[in-house]
Amino acid sequence: MASEIEQNTKNRHLAPSATRESTSQNDESRTQNAITTLKCDQPAPENPDLPDIVDIVLAMDEPEAPSPLLPAETDPLVETARSYARAARSEATQRAYAADWRHFASWCRRAGFSPLPANPETVGLYLSACASSSPRPTVSTLERRLSGLSQAFSQRGDRLDRKNPHIAEVFAGIRRKHGRPPVQKEALLADDILAMLETLPHDLRGLRDRAVLLVGFAGGLRRSEIVGLDAGVDQTQDGCGWVEMFENGALLTLRGKTGWREVEIGRGSANRSCPVEALKIWMRLGRVAHGPLFRRIRGEKSVQESRLSDKHVARLVKKTALDAGLRPELSEKEREKLFSGHSLRAGLASSAEVDERFVQKQLGHASAEMTRQYQRRRDRFRVNLTKASGL
């Protein structure tokens, strides 16, 4: 009995060695068989332990998969993408859309609704609440708020169905019940501009503001286009155009709502009313040769590098119009509402006694009908269809 146990113990010690020798012999045999098969141009027997030679060759020709970008490498790209997305709309539109979303979210909290996800019923109730509030916003303001909400939902990965009856039907009723003709700002004519210039001082601020008013009027520019000008070609990233000075005038290259356009500003009949001369004086005394054309001023003589805000144009027009005593028959509150930065643009369209096509090109309008909306003192009833029909 003792001899059998001893024999079994020896067998257990010998078994691993024998197994390794057997495995080694099997591997050598399989390798030899594969080599012999390749030499004889015979298909190799199916064996899951060996890779297919065709697969090996094809794998050698396959390009390496690109390695994923690391977080440190994607951060600059994300910020660049965000900057391009912000540039898709003007700063004024972005500010308005952001304010629209805050207004909607605040109303939802007070009314006990959730602003997300996009719910047409909630938006319809919100529009109804706005239309029935006091003071009531205009229909155009509600249209912009609805556009702002659509954009805000889209940025948050959601979608607002504006054709849903809870929105479309409610808004159609609001438009029909509360719709009014658009309130147009007063057009500033040439005599008004001259009176407004007389109210300005002759320091650096006065020289800058004089150039702002004259260039804005003569170019028929929007306030964002005025402050978005650079002193030269492509000098800043946030600019929307630049100015080039010539002997007979100034050429503005602008990127507006309808794309790029060129605006020619000729010399005036007198130096005090010449936009080109006012621009040259401001650039020389303000030492503006590179960067934003119209800039902030600190103190009395310190011209900053930062660009002037478009709100300054609106405030400038209102203040100088009031100081010049325009429309004295109205109260001061009514006069403040009457004038804005758009009064310069409407003023050129109403003052220029030239072919309508030239005014349309200067303002950058896609249609003559839009240009006619800016002509505040157009000759009404010039075409009398009543008499033309025989009555």
Buried (B, 14 or more C-beta within 10 A) or exposed (E): EEEEEEEEEEEEEEEEEEEEEEEEEEEEEBEEBBEEEEEEEEEBEEEEEEEEEEEEEEEEEEEEEEEEEEEEEEEEEEEEEEEEEEEEEBBEBBEBBEEBBEBBBEBBEEEEBEBEEBBBEBBBBBBBEBBEEEEEBBBEEBBBBBBBBBBBBEEEEEEBBBEBEBBBEBBEEBBEEBEEEEEEBBBBBBEBBBBBBEBBEEEBBBBBBBBBBBBBBBBBBBBBBBBBBBBBEEBBEEBBBBBEEEEEBBBBBBEBEEEEBEBBBEBBEEEEBBBBBBBBBBBEBBEBEEBBBBBBBEEEEEBEEEBBBBEBBBEBBBBBBBEBEBBEEEEEEEBBEBBBBBBBBBBBBBBBEEEBEEBBBBBBBEEEEBBBBBBBEEEEEEEEEEEEEEE
